Amino acid sequence: MRAAGATGLVLLGALLCAGRGASGADPIVETSPNVTSGLDVVISCNISEPPSPITGHMWKKGDKILTSDKETSDYTTYKIGEVNGDSSGVYECIFETDPPVSRTVYVTVKPHVTAYKKSEHGNEGDTGVMICRCNSYPPVSQWTWYKIKSDVNEAIINGTEKFIIKSSGNKTELRIANLDIEKDPGEYICNATNELGTSGAVVGLRVRSRLAALWPFLGIVAEVLILVTIIFIYEKRRKPDEVLDDDDGGSAPLKSNPPNHKDKNVRQRNAN
């Protein structure tokens, strides 16, 4: 009998831990429909037969707590200002009961793709790198890269000697080896696809000549040479004039003091 009673207590505890109410029924939580677009959208959750009195509510997105309160209502809401790539995701409403009860509301959109840089630069012969990201939910299921040629999107094949595409989740990277100044410059498109649609972003690529990096240094060298030439010409032209001035000053005769007639007259008077 004691063993059977203990087993019954274990089963009851398991039911309560699973979120069942005192009546043994699962708590019923009604959520608002999943959202795909809109402004000032309100998502909500409404619970019936909670397992214990409600002491508060919480809304989370991933690991981030969006809002919380200590109200005892069986109804809770959260307002989304604009449904876009950043606001899309999995929202969770939590009723603070014993044990807590939670449900999810999905805010889904087609991919919102952004390029890490709208324009990339590379030197001839180097490896060019272009990166695109997509923070939308659901996650991207496929990435595709294109190059625009004569207004036509030409698909880029991964794994060739020229192109390497690395994609992981919501990020993709295109590497172009041994950049060619004639063939590789232009506009590239990174396309992302999820279960709601496809979208992309354009990235421009410019390829510079290897000598382009030397132009600033060559400019400085040219300025120094011009300055040295000007100083040399100036010094060469002013030296003959300075030598002539020095010669004239050295040959001028020294002036002697004139005889003092006053002293001579004084000596004559003394002699008389």
FILOZA-314128 format. One line per 4 residues: number of its first residue (from 0); their letters; for each residue z, x, y of N, C-alpha, C. Coordinates in steps of 0.001 Angstrom, whole numbers, padded with zeros to 6 digits. Example, Ala and Ser with C-alpha at 12.3 -4.5 7.8 and 13.67 -1.06 7.14 Angstrom:
2
0 = AS = 007800:013190:-005690:007800:012300:-004500:007800:013200:-003300 ~ 007080:012850:-002250:007140:013670:-001060:007870:012900:000030 $
***
This chain:
272
0 = MRAA = 000000:000821:-001200:000000:000000:000000:000000:000858:001253 ~ 000850:001911:001203:000893:002804:002357:-000461:003476:002575 ~ -001129:003841:001480:-002435:004497:001595:-003456:003545:002188 ~ -003411:002278:001750:-004353:001302:002281:-004086:001044:003755 $
4 = GATG = -002787:000989:004141:-002454:000779:005546:-002918:001936:006408 ~ -002760:003135:005911:-003215:004310:006660:-004719:004301:006832 ~ -005426:003875:005774:-006886:003798:005862:-007318:002779:006893 ~ -006604:001667:006940:-006919:000641:007932:-006717:001144:009341 $
8 = LVLL = -005660:001876:009570:-005411:002437:010895:-006503:003425:011285 ~ -006964:004221:010355:-008028:005182:010639:-009304:004464:011032 ~ -009646:003390:010291:-010848:002637:010608:-010755:001984:011973 ~ -009568:001444:012303:-009380:000822:013611:-009524:001848:014724 $
12 = GALL = -008948:003037:014503:-009073:004098:015502:-010510:004526:015673 ~ -011251:004578:014580:-012657:004956:014664:-013445:003929:015454 ~ -013145:002636:015249:-013829:001596:015994:-013550:001704:017482 ~ -012293:001956:017841:-011940:002076:019254:-012595:003301:019878 $
16 = CAGR = -012607:004405:019135:-013234:005613:019665:-014729:005427:019840 ~ -015307:004558:019060:-016737:004310:019192:-017051:003406:020361 ~ -016032:002960:021085:-016268:002151:022265:-016197:000664:021983 ~ -015611:000259:020875:-015502:-001160:020578:-014328:-001761:021344 $
20 = GASG = -014467:-003023:021678:-013398:-003716:022376:-012292:-004120:021415 ~ -011279:-004775:021982:-010136:-005189:021160:-010565:-006194:020107 ~ -011630:-006944:020376:-012119:-007932:019419:-012932:-007303:018305 ~ -013179:-006022:018380:-013957:-005335:017364:-015431:-005291:017651 $
24 = ADPI = -015898:-005935:018728:-017321:-005946:019063:-017653:-004781:019988 ~ -018867:-004323:019884:-019325:-003263:020793:-019377:-003811:022215 ~ -018974:-002994:023210:-019120:-003442:024597:-020598:-003601:024932 ~ -020934:-004677:025594:-022318:-004942:025968:-022529:-004475:027400 $
28 = VETS = -023494:-003597:027606:-023805:-003085:028939:-025257:-003405:029245 ~ -025459:-004195:030269:-026813:-004510:030717:-027181:-003582:031870 ~ -028337:-002956:031756:-028798:-002033:032801:-030030:-002606:033482 ~ -030245:-002157:034707:-031453:-002557:035419:-032665:-001946:034734 $
32 = PNVT = -033857:-002498:034945:-035065:-001943:034304:-035324:-000506:034758 ~ -036018:000242:033937:-036414:001592:034313:-037304:001542:035549 ~ -037216:002571:036394:-037886:002589:037692:-039024:003594:037659 ~ -040146:003242:038285:-041289:004155:038368:-041742:004401:039805 $
36 = SGLD = -041299:003589:040762:-041704:003778:042157:-040818:002921:043048 ~ -040947:003142:044371:-040247:002281:045314:-039387:003038:046304 ~ -038949:002322:047350:-038030:002820:048364:-036752:002005:048323 ~ -035626:002678:048581:-034309:002016:048568:-034118:001202:047291 $
40 = VVIS = -034376:001846:046173:-034263:001186:044870:-032805:001233:044403 ~ -032312:000100:043915:-030936:000001:043421:-030963:-000130:041903 ~ -030294:000786:041227:-030134:000690:039777:-028698:000266:039493 ~ -028499:-000422:038367:-027188:-001024:038132:-026843:-001061:036654 $
44 = CNIS = -025537:-001264:036390:-025017:-001465:035042:-023943:-002545:035101 ~ -023905:-003410:034072:-022939:-004504:034005:-022362:-004549:032588 ~ -021047:-004419:032473:-020415:-004326:031165:-019715:-005636:030809 ~ -019762:-005974:029517:-019040:-007129:028975:-018147:-006648:027839 $
48 = EPPS = -016967:-007216:027756:-015991:-006871:026719:-015706:-005371:026675 ~ -015239:-004782:027785:-014879:-003354:027755:-013738:-003104:026784 ~ -013630:-001910:026226:-012577:-001616:025242:-011180:-001590:025843 ~ -011072:-001436:027171:-009793:-001440:027870:-010064:-001773:029336 $
52 = PITG = -009032:-002053:030112:-009265:-002344:031535:-010029:-001215:032221 ~ -010920:-001587:033128:-011745:-000613:033861:-010923:-000023:035006 ~ -010892:001290:035112:-010139:001961:036183:-011047:002675:037180 ~ -012350:002585:036996:-013270:003240:037924:-014669:003329:037353 $
56 = HMWK = -015588:003854:038204:-016987:004018:037802:-017482:005391:038241 ~ -018538:005839:037593:-019161:007111:037953:-020650:007031:037651 ~ -021461:007686:038535:-022894:007835:038284:-023211:009324:038235 ~ -023990:009703:037223:-024359:011105:037056:-025864:011218:036836 $
60 = KGDK = -026397:012373:037222:-027774:012735:036903:-027731:014135:036310 ~ -027929:014204:035013:-027704:015479:034332:-026223:015812:034373 ~ -025910:017036:034802:-024502:017455:034921:-023929:017193:036308 ~ -024740:016661:037213:-024302:016451:038594:-023710:015056:038770 $
64 = ILTS = -022506:014992:039341:-021874:013713:039651:-022412:013224:040987 ~ -023050:012066:040989:-023647:011513:042203:-022640:010729:043024 ~ -021819:009928:042360:-020824:009130:043063:-019755:008682:042067 ~ -018581:008363:042577:-017490:007863:041726:-016567:006998:042577 $
68 = DKET = -015858:006086:041930:-014903:005223:042639:-013797:004823:041684 ~ -012817:004094:042200:-011674:003625:041412:-011617:002101:041365 ~ -012744:001484:041529:-012797:000034:041488:-012725:-000467:040041 ~ -012287:-001701:039882:-012090:-002268:038545:-013179:-003269:038160 $
72 = SDYT = -014229:-003346:038966:-015296:-004301:038703:-016055:-003947:037430 ~ -016602:-005001:036776:-017432:-004776:035590:-018895:-004542:035955 ~ -019161:-004289:037262:-020526:-004118:037756:-020552:-002901:038677 ~ -021540:-002027:038505:-021651:-000839:039355:-023119:-000585:039674 $
76 = TYKI = -023376:-000035:040873:-024755:000203:041318:-024865:001592:041941 ~ -026116:002059:042020:-026424:003311:042721:-027769:003135:043403 ~ -027878:003612:044663:-029083:003424:045457:-029873:004723:045539 ~ -031183:004640:045262:-032102:005775:045356:-032994:005553:046565 $
80 = GEVN = -032950:006462:047533:-033708:006292:048774:-035201:006226:048551 ~ -035744:007130:047752:-037181:007146:047466:-037405:007677:046062 ~ -038217:006987:045315:-038552:007428:043969:-039698:008427:044056 ~ -039416:009682:043726:-040428:010726:043746:-040080:011756:042678 $
84 = GDSS = -040756:012892:042743:-040530:013909:041724:-039102:014416:041689 ~ -038492:014591:042862:-037126:015125:042908:-036087:014106:042458 ~ -036306:012837:042751:-035318:011820:042394:-035499:011284:040984 ~ -036629:011593:040355:-036847:011110:038996:-035909:011821:038030 $
88 = GVYE = -035623:011153:036922:-034753:011754:035926:-033957:010716:035172 ~ -032946:011173:034441:-032089:010310:033634:-030774:010095:034379 ~ -030507:008856:034751:-029269:008487:035445:-028307:007856:034430 ~ -027039:008143:034596:-026030:007662:033660:-024922:006945:034427 $
92 = CIFE = -024683:005688:034049:-023541:004960:034611:-022386:005043:033625 ~ -021209:005305:034127:-020032:005499:033271:-018921:004560:033740 ~ -018419:003764:032815:-017258:002922:033083:-016025:003659:032576 ~ -015055:003868:033443:-013847:004598:033066:-012896:003642:032350 $
96 = TDPP = -013073:003639:031051:-012215:002859:030171:-011661:003804:029118 ~ -010984:003264:028137:-010427:004092:027072:-010950:003582:025723 ~ -011986:004239:025155:-012693:005418:025675:-013738:005017:026725 ~ -014273:005990:027472:-015291:005673:028475:-016552:005093:027823 $
100 = VSRT = -017239:004256:028579:-018493:003650:028108:-019592:004046:029088 ~ -020728:004488:028571:-021822:004927:029438:-023152:004409:028921 ~ -024082:004239:029850:-025452:003865:029524:-026385:004637:030459 ~ -027669:004661:030118:-028631:005419:030913:-029692:004501:031507 $
104 = VYVT = -030166:004913:032702:-031286:004263:033367:-032298:005354:033671 ~ -033548:005129:033326:-034579:006147:033494:-035397:005877:034759 ~ -035538:006922:035572:-036403:006865:036749:-037551:007825:036464 ~ -038743:007269:036215:-039860:008067:035742:-041034:007989:036715 $
108 = VKPH = -041747:009097:036855:-042936:009167:037708:-043952:010074:037043 ~ -045199:009970:037484:-046202:010916:037001:-045929:012277:037638 ~ -046503:013349:037131:-046171:014690:037629:-046398:014852:039134 ~ -045446:015513:039782:-045567:015936:041178:-045604:017464:041158 $
112 = VTAY = -046801:018028:041236:-046992:019467:041058:-046998:020163:042414 ~ -046328:021297:042493:-046330:022132:043698:-046634:023574:043307 ~ -047406:024248:044141:-047715:025663:043914:-046623:026525:044524 ~ -046253:027591:043821:-045243:028518:044346:-045699:029092:045681 $
116 = KKSE = -046988:029441:045780:-047629:029837:047031:-048995:029181:047078 ~ -049333:028611:048230:-050634:027963:048349:-051779:028973:048384 ~ -051458:030221:048747:-052481:031268:048787:-051886:032560:048262 ~ -052539:033147:047269:-052095:034408:046683:-053080:035517:047049 $
120 = HGNE = -052562:036760:047140:-053399:037910:047467:-053224:038980:046389 ~ -054299:039680:046090:-054232:040764:045128:-055228:041848:045466 ~ -054962:043060:044997:-055871:044181:045210:-056843:044306:044045 ~ -058023:044753:044344:-059057:044919:043330:-058550:045831:042218 $
124 = GDTG = -058722:045390:040972:-058279:046163:039816:-056882:045835:039351 ~ -056067:045178:040190:-054718:044802:039799:-054727:043471:039040 ~ -053535:043002:038659:-053389:041717:037981:-052915:040658:038976 ~ -053662:039586:039100:-053283:038491:039985:-052422:037484:039248 $
128 = VMIC = -051411:036928:039960:-050482:035973:039350:-050388:034741:040238 ~ -050568:033558:039640:-050409:032285:040342:-049463:031396:039549 ~ -048540:030719:040258:-047476:029947:039606:-047440:028533:040179 ~ -047259:027550:039298:-047065:026155:039703:-045828:025604:039003 $
132 = RCNS = -045177:024625:039664:-043977:023984:039118:-044100:022471:039213 ~ -043339:021791:038375:-043288:020330:038392:-041878:019911:037988 ~ -041147:019260:038918:-039779:018849:038647:-039667:017374:038262 ~ -040785:016742:037992:-040786:015309:037705:-040273:015016:036294 $
136 = YPPV = -039865:013756:036117:-039468:013273:034795:-040359:012095:034440 ~ -040883:012001:033232:-040654:012823:032047:-041226:014233:032190 ~ -040769:015151:031350:-041258:016525:031422:-042757:016604:031160 ~ -043342:017695:031616:-044775:017924:031414:-045040:018180:029934 $
140 = SQWT = -046044:017494:029416:-046425:017690:028012:-047587:018661:027872 ~ -048367:018858:028945:-049516:019765:028873:-049851:020298:030262 ~ -050101:021614:030327:-050586:022270:031540:-052027:022726:031317 ~ -052857:022586:032344:-054246:023047:032277:-054622:023701:033595 $
144 = WYKI = -055330:024823:033513:-055800:025528:034709:-057320:025413:034809 ~ -057788:025268:036061:-059219:025207:036341:-059538:026135:037507 ~ -060815:026555:037547:-061328:027231:038738:-062455:026379:039314 ~ -062410:026191:040649:-063429:025382:041303:-064662:026237:041548 $
148 = KSDV = -065774:025829:040941:-067045:026531:041126:-068111:025508:041512 ~ -068590:025634:042733:-069626:024708:043236:-069171:023256:043095 ~ -067927:023005:043522:-067336:021656:043496:-067148:021113:042085 ~ -067173:021978:041079:-066948:021573:039691:-065725:022312:039163 $
152 = NEAI = -064816:021572:038491:-063624:022181:037917:-063956:022768:036546 ~ -063954:024080:036474:-064271:024769:035225:-062976:025180:034539 ~ -062760:024663:033323:-061521:024937:032596:-061402:026416:032259 ~ -060170:026933:032390:-059894:028331:032072:-059336:028403:030662 $
156 = INGT = -059933:029245:029835:-059519:029383:028437:-058426:030441:028339 ~ -057310:030062:027751:-056182:030984:027616:-056449:032009:026517 ~ -055914:033201:026710:-055967:034218:025669:-057172:035114:025705 ~ -058052:034969:026696:-059193:035880:026791:-058720:037200:027401 $
160 = EKFI = -059626:038178:027461:-059272:039467:028045:-058961:039333:029531 ~ -059495:038306:030147:-059356:038130:031594:-058177:037242:031976 ~ -057966:036146:031246:-056981:035135:031636:-055878:035003:030588 ~ -054645:034905:031095:-053481:034632:030249:-052669:033532:030927 $
164 = IKSS = -052431:032428:030205:-051650:031307:030730:-050334:031244:029968 ~ -049230:031234:030714:-047900:031089:030125:-047256:029829:030711 ~ -046993:028850:029855:-046398:027586:030298:-045131:027311:029493 ~ -044086:026870:030194:-042836:026518:029535:-042192:025379:030314 $
168 = GNKT = -042188:024192:029710:-041574:023049:030369:-042274:022692:031667 ~ -041540:022734:032746:-042065:022313:034041:-042585:023476:034880 ~ -042982:024581:034252:-043506:025733:034976:-044701:026309:034230 ~ -045715:026736:034978:-046875:027396:034383:-047278:028588:035225 $
172 = ELRI = -047871:029587:034564:-048258:030830:035237:-049620:031269:034726 ~ -050511:031572:035671:-051841:032086:035328:-051934:033540:035773 ~ -052284:034413:034818:-052476:035838:035112:-053953:036188:034941 ~ -054501:036873:035952:-055899:037311:035902:-055904:038833:035931 $
176 = ANLD = -056338:039438:034843:-056307:040892:034721:-057515:041515:035412 ~ -057304:042736:035931:-058390:043543:036510:-059213:042733:037515 ~ -058574:042356:038608:-059216:041493:039600:-060533:042074:040087 ~ -061525:041207:040164:-062857:041575:040632:-063069:040956:042001 $
180 = IEKD = -063429:041786:042994:-063561:041311:044369:-064739:040353:044536 ~ -065676:040368:043589:-066836:039489:043682:-066654:038189:042901 ~ -066031:038248:041724:-065991:037095:040830:-064705:036266:040925 ~ -063570:036887:041192:-062287:036193:041047:-061782:035434:042267 $
184 = PGEY = -062120:035815:043494:-061613:035038:044629:-062089:033589:044572 ~ -061280:032684:045134:-061654:031275:045150:-060442:030385:045019 ~ -060670:029132:044657:-059603:028143:044527:-059408:027782:043057 ~ -058113:027723:042673:-057741:027389:041302:-056866:026132:041323 $
188 = ICNA = -056912:025357:040234:-056136:024123:040130:-055226:024208:038908 ~ -053941:023900:039119:-053006:023773:037999:-052723:022282:037798 ~ -053052:021766:036636:-052888:020343:036326:-051753:020138:035323 ~ -050892:019155:035610:-049800:018812:034710:-049987:017387:034219 $
192 = TNEL = -049662:017161:032942:-049800:015834:032338:-048497:015446:031654 ~ -048020:014213:031919:-046931:013636:031142:-047347:012240:030692 ~ -046447:011475:030143:-046820:010185:029558:-047227:009152:030597 ~ -046995:009437:031889:-047358:008489:032938:-048637:008853:033675 $
196 = GTSG = -049154:010060:033475:-050379:010417:034173:-050551:011913:034353 ~ -051501:012271:035220:-051857:013664:035470:-051948:013909:036969 ~ -051505:015069:037390:-051601:015454:038796:-051681:016980:038865 ~ -052116:017503:040022:-052272:018947:040127:-052106:019459:041540 $
200 = AVVG = -052221:020772:041681:-052125:021445:042979:-053173:022548:043022 ~ -053620:022877:044247:-054651:023893:044453:-054007:025189:044949 ~ -054432:026305:044373:-053949:027630:044783:-055166:028488:045130 ~ -055157:029071:046320:-056239:029962:046727:-055944:031398:046345 $
204 = LRVR = -056957:032128:045956:-056805:033534:045584:-057756:034386:046411 ~ -057200:035426:047047:-058000:036392:047789:-057826:037766:047157 ~ -058934:038479:047039:-058907:039815:046444:-059343:040824:047497 ~ -058518:041832:047723:-058793:042864:048722:-059296:044136:048048 $
208 = SRLA = -060102:044879:048796:-060565:046176:048305:-059384:047130:048211 ~ -059482:048089:047286:-058398:049069:047161:-058220:049885:048433 ~ -059324:050079:049188:-059228:050848:050432:-058503:050069:051522 ~ -058334:048763:051328:-057701:047956:052363:-056283:048431:052646 $
212 = ALWP = -055592:048905:051597:-054222:049380:051800:-054173:050677:052596 ~ -055313:051421:052634:-055332:052696:053353:-055665:052535:054830 ~ -056193:051371:055230:-056614:051211:056615:-055487:051440:057615 ~ -054297:050911:057426:-053222:051204:058397:-052932:052686:058526 $
216 = FLGI = -052908:053420:057376:-052652:054863:057428:-053780:055596:058140 ~ -055031:055230:057824:-056163:055871:058485:-056165:055580:059979 ~ -055735:054404:060387:-055642:054084:061809:-054638:054973:062524 ~ -053485:055210:061878:-052469:056084:062481:-053006:057514:062606 $
220 = VAEV = -053692:057993:061550:-054255:059350:061592:-055271:059466:062721 ~ -056102:058449:062887:-057110:058484:063954:-056456:058521:065329 ~ -055392:057737:065514:-054685:057746:066799:-054081:059118:067093 ~ -053514:059749:066075:-052921:061089:066273:-054003:062098:066641 $
224 = LILV = -055145:062047:065950:-056229:062990:066261:-056741:062800:067689 ~ -056891:061549:068109:-057358:061289:069474:-056354:061814:070495 ~ -055076:061614:070239:-054043:062089:071162:-054037:063613:071249 ~ -054150:064291:070093:-054170:065753:070082:-055396:066274:070830 $
228 = TIIF = -056550:065635:070666:-057775:066052:071360:-057629:065918:072873 ~ -057039:064818:073318:-056833:064614:074757:-055918:065678:075332 ~ -054838:065974:074625:-053901:067014:075106:-054588:068367:075155 ~ -055387:068699:074139:-056075:069990:074094:-057046:070135:075271 $
232 = IYEK = -057838:069082:075531:-058801:069140:076646:-058078:069260:077974 ~ -056985:068535:078121:-056225:068599:079369:-055660:069992:079597 ~ -055089:070608:078573:-054515:071948:078706:-055599:072978:079013 ~ -056767:072820:078380:-057840:073784:078589:-058365:073733:080021 $
236 = RRKP = -058391:072553:080613:-058923:072424:081971:-057939:072864:083041 ~ -056667:072773:082830:-055693:073109:083871:-055288:074568:083866 ~ -055519:075358:082846:-055070:076756:082770:-055763:077669:083783 ~ -057100:077627:084015:-057723:078521:085023:-057149:078311:086412 $
240 = DEVL = -056878:077108:086848:-056302:076850:088162:-054917:077447:088286 ~ -054102:077328:087233:-052746:077882:087296:-052777:079402:087373 ~ -053712:080064:086642:-053817:081528:086676:-054226:082011:088063 ~ -055159:081301:088700:-055597:081667:090032:-054460:081566:091036 $
244 = DDDD = -053653:080537:090956:-052512:080376:091867:-051509:081493:091680 ~ -051267:081907:090448:-050305:082982:090196:-050802:084303:090757 ~ -052113:084626:090674:-052661:085877:091206:-052538:085925:092720 ~ -052832:084847:093417:-052723:084820:094883:-051293:085070:095325 $
248 = GGSA = -050360:084533:094688:-048958:084719:095096:-048484:086136:094867 ~ -049016:086842:093834:-048531:088193:093536:-049098:089241:094479 ~ -050308:089044:095096:-050928:090060:095954:-050558:089925:097418 ~ -049815:088912:097788:-049451:088721:099199:-048488:089818:099623 $
252 = PLKS = -048734:090499:100829:-047841:091589:101291:-046481:091053:101688 ~ -045502:091885:101491:-044149:091515:101878:-043966:091727:103373 ~ -043345:090826:104051:-043100:090928:105492:-041814:091686:105739 ~ -041890:092691:106729:-040685:093461:107078:-040049:092879:108324 $
256 = NPPN = -038805:093129:108472:-038080:092619:109631:-038545:093339:110901 ~ -038787:092618:111963:-039199:093278:113216:-038066:094137:113783 ~ -038412:095208:114556:-037352:096072:115137:-036474:095289:116087 ~ -035232:095627:116064:-034241:094950:116911:-034158:095684:118259 $
260 = HKDK = -034891:095186:119307:-034906:095828:120629:-033567:095703:121337 ~ -032819:094653:120996:-031530:094446:121662:-030557:095571:121328 ~ -030536:096003:120051:-029638:097097:119662:-030028:098414:120335 ~ -031353:098629:120535:-031796:099876:121172:-031335:099954:122621 $
264 = NVRQ = -031412:098859:123383:-030977:098828:124779:-029488:099087:124902 ~ -028722:098558:123943:-027266:098759:123984:-026931:100235:123805 ~ -027621:100947:122936:-027331:102339:122709:-027679:103178:123935 ~ -028758:102801:124660:-029145:103548:125848:-028086:103402:126926 $
268 = RNAN = -027525:102192:127125:-026504:102000:128162:-025253:102802:127822 ~ -024899:102882:126597:-023711:103622:126195:-023895:105129:126466 ~ -025121:105576:126253:-025365:106998:126473:-025245:107358:127966 ~ -025644:106492:128866:-025532:106759:130290:-024077:106700:130717 $
***
